Amino acid sequence: MKLKKILLCAAFSAAMPLAAQDNVVTVEAAKPGSVIQPTMYGIFFEDINYAADGGLYGELLKNRSFEFSPDHLMGWQAFGKVEVKNDGPFDKNPHYVRLSCAGHNDMWTGLQNEGFFGIGLKRDAEYRFSVWARVPEGKAQTLRVQLINEYGLEEHQEFVSKDIKVTSSDWKKYSVVLKSPRTMQDANLRLFLCSEKGRNGDGVMDVEHISLFPVDTWMGHENGMRKDLAQALYDMRPGVFRFPGGCIVEGATMDTRYQWKNTVGPVENRPLNKNRWESTFTYRYYPDYFQSYGLGFYEYFLLSEEIGAEPLPVLNVGMVCQFQNGDDAHAPATEAGLKPFIDDCNDLIEFANGDVNTKWGKLRAEMGHPAPFNLKFLGIGNEQWADPYFKRVKIVSDAVRKAHPEIKIIGTSGPDSEGHNFDIGWEAMKEQKADLVDEHFYRNIDWFKNQMNRYDEYDRKGPKVFAGEYACHDKGKKYNHAGASIYEAAFMLNLEKNADVVHMATYAPLFAHVKGWQWRPDAIWYDNLRSARTASYWVQALFSQNKGTNVLTTSLSNPTPKGEDGVFAQACLDSKKGEYIVKVVNTQEKAESVRIDLKGVKKIGAVKAITLDLSDYDLENTVDNPNAITPQESAIKADGTSINLTVPAKNFIVIIANK
């Protein structure tokens, strides 16, 4: 994270005398308390809001394998003599397109792809085009590949054009690199069949799995991630990465549930899946929202490793989405009925951790990662409740524990943050000895104001807490404005205070395309070229980057009553860096003087403050103004073992003092 250096002359004073109205934050600095788990703060990925295809996943073409249904040419414009066929080289993606010459000097055959809300291109950047192709009659043909501006005023729509000569009657992969001379949000890709005999020739060419990727992806992977979005995840320094969802784990039907085994192996042969979020909301409907599975479980594990986060996959428990289906369409609650789901869990552990001589460990190695991914956690089921879930999760988790006692199992307390289903969910998870329980709460400001001590009274002997999905919004304001994110910061202080019982927390959702979203608020917004890290992102980043190793008992001389605005504070020790970290949040409409006393310390060294100003209630970071809210860093002085400061209204400040 790059922080601007500023002077906070009015906010901080090294030797400001203690006034009667000052709020004293007392930190027991010499008495390290509960261990803060490395997984404490992390990220949750779900393919909602075009988060995978059209987002994090680098593929720029829509429906590259012609498998969208019922329209196999969705995303493409076909012209000339075009036929969709279904006996292609990839058994799980059998459809392909046959291009035949148009038979006239002024007619052409070809295809044009619209991408995801257009194709984003950057000037002087390179893009790798690839296609599986053959000439079934054995007559060599040429495929002309163009990047175009269909609606520009230039004489030529194309601004890049290269030819690929296809000579074999067998299916082969061909590729070419295209360099863009311009920046565009909404380019298209156009393909022409160019017969060796001219436009009125008799040439035929079959094309399949047509792909376009930036050459410059995250870590340079060919089947890689969009670089700026992956970089934003890395910069957060997350401790845990939960994937692939979310409700897509369940699916709208059993056939459309997420099945990890379909997401590994050669990318050309990963079958398409209907996205559970395609048709959820008629008021935000996207009939072209599918999952190509190009971003699959191998890529999730690899990304977890590269951003330094523990992987946390979540698998289906034999149930489809309860919100959409009630108590229908569940697998039988017997060991035999749930065997496919048990096998999925155990086989996934083998894929992640198994020796290269095992079936699934061998596949991992063949995909490029012989070393194990060191999986430690597994979620079984997502946001489900009552007996249908309790019965199934017990059978599945018991079987997984028997085969892999080293894996920690995460269950769920359902979709509610309190109430009957929440209570019986926790009771069931305790009885089943789940290692962690996944809680979800998308709530408004008033709810968060009344939850600042949520985990103070939790059972210390039961399962640990995974706050797996949460976000704050105001009534009628479900977007990423500063006025809501200040309460996320204040709430997270209680997570840290209770690190003995809270072991994981992940804000959600993570990603959203500005032209293709179903749900908000979200941590990171983007269009085809730009991205914006929201105020909520920065709150998460400041906690994750400064989580420390041990809780330090912290008290305020003027604590904020439940449900009211005020000053909140929590401190921790980072024994690895030799730092005391004090996080202070002021949710009031007025500034407040604060003195931080580090008890048990003879003297503290250099001190810096990182400030996130959230005082402009309606302000938000957007792709047009991505830096409206960003952390600001300043150096300040300590008065012996005390730090005096004025915390402005609606500000979140992280104080870092060296030992």
C-alpha positions, 0 to 999 in steps of 0.5 A: 500500500502506498501512503502519502506522507502528510503533516497533521499539525492540528491533529497530533501533539507530542506534549499536549497536556491532559485535559478533563475532557480527554478520553484516555486509552489505557493499553496493558502493553507489557501483558500480551494476551490472546493470539491473533490468528494469521487468518484473522482478516481475509477475503471472500471470493464469489462469482457474483457481479461478474467477479470471475469471467469479465472480472478477475479472470483474464479472459477477454472473450465471452462464450469462447467455447460456444457452450452458452445455452440455449443460444450457442452464439451468445456474445458472438455476431455471425455473418456469412455461412456459419454452422454450430456443430457438436462433435468437437475435440473436447468431450465436455465442451463439444460445440464448435463453429464451422466457417464456410466461404460465403461464395461471393466476392462481396460477401464474407464469413466470420465471427465477431465477439463483444467481450464482457461489456466490450473488450478493454485494451491498453495502448502498447499492451500485448494480447495473446489470441489463440484458437483451436482450428482445423481444415476438415477438407485438408485445404489450407485456409487463413483466419484473419484476426482483428481488433476493431472499433465498430462505431468509430469515425476512422476509415478502417474499423480494424486497428490491429490485423494479423493472419493465421494460416491453418493447414491441418485437418487435425485439431491444433492450437494456433496463437498470435500476439496482437499489440494494441496501438490505442486504449479502448474500453469497448473494442470488439474482436472480429474474425474473417475466413479468408479462402486461399481462392478468395472470398468466392472460394470453397474453403471450410474451417472449424474453430473452437475455444477462441481466446484472448488474454492480456500477455501481462497477467498476474504473475505472467500466467497464460491462463491468468488473472487480471493484474490490477485486480489480483494486485489489489488482493495482494496489497491487502495482505489477507490471511485467508482466501475463501472460495468459490462462494457463496450461494454458487456453491449450492446452485439453483439446481443440483445440476448447476451446483458448483462441482470443483472437479469440473474446474480442473484439468485442461482449460479447454475441457472444463464444462460450462456451468449456469451461474446461480446469479444469472437470473436471481433478480429480475430487476438486475437480470443478465441472461449471459452470465455463465461460469466458464470455469477457466478460473477453477480450483487450481487457480484459486489455490495458486492465487491463495499461495501467491497472495500469502493467504490460507486457502479455504474452499467451501464445498456442497453438502448435498443441498441446493440453495434453500432460499430458492428451493425450500426443502426440495432437491436435496441428496438423501441424508444417508451415507450412501446418498451423500457419498458423491459429496463425501468423495468430493471433499476427500478428493479435494484434500488429496488434490490440494495435499496429496502425493504426486503418486495419488490420483488427484495429487498427480493431476495437481502436479501435471497442472504445474504444482508438484508441491502440495498446497498445504490445505488446512481448512474446509467449509462444508455447506454454505448459509444453510439451516435447520435439520436438512443441513444439520443431518447432512453436514454431520454425515459428510464432516464425520466421514471427512474427519475419519479420513483427514483428522488434520483438516479443520471443518467449518460449518454454518449458522445460516443466513441470519445474524441472530434469531431462532435459526441462528441459535439452533445453528450454533447449537448444532455446530457445537454438538457436532464439534465443528472447528469454526462456525460461519456467520453472515450479516449484511446489515445497516448502520443501526445494527452495527452500532448495536453490535460493537460488543457482539463477541464479548460474551461468546462461549470460549469453549465452543467452536471458533467464529468465522465472520464469513460474509458481512458489510454495512450499509445505511437505510436506502444507501446500499453502496460503498459510501464513507458513512457506512464504512466507519462502522465496519472499522468500529465493529472490527475492533470487537473482532480483534478484542475477541481474537480468542474466539474470532479466528477469521473474518472476510468482508463480502462481496469482493468484486463488482463490474460497474456494468454488470452487478447484482449486489452491493456494496462491494469491496472493489469496483472496476470497468474493463480497464480501471478499478477502484478500492473502496473505503471498505477495502481500505478499512479491511486493508488497514486491519489486515496489514496491521493485525499484530500477533497478540491482543493487548487489554485496552480500556477507555476512560469514557467508553461509548455506550451500546448503540451510540456514536463515540470513540472506540479503541483496541490495541495489539502487539506485533511481536515479530515486528516489535510494534505496538498497534493501537486502532482508534475509531471516532464515529461521532460528528465531532472531534475528540481528544485522546491520550494513549497510555502504554502501561508497563513500557519504559519508553517507546520509539518512533511513532506513525499514524495512518489515517482514513478520513471517512467524514464525508458521509456520501463520498465513495471511491469510483473508477472515475475518482478512485482516490477520493478516500485513501489512507494518509501517513504521518510521523508523530512524537510520543511523550515518554510512553503516552501519545496525545492526539485529536481524532477528527470526526468520523475518522479511523486512525492506526497508531504504530509505535516501535518498541 
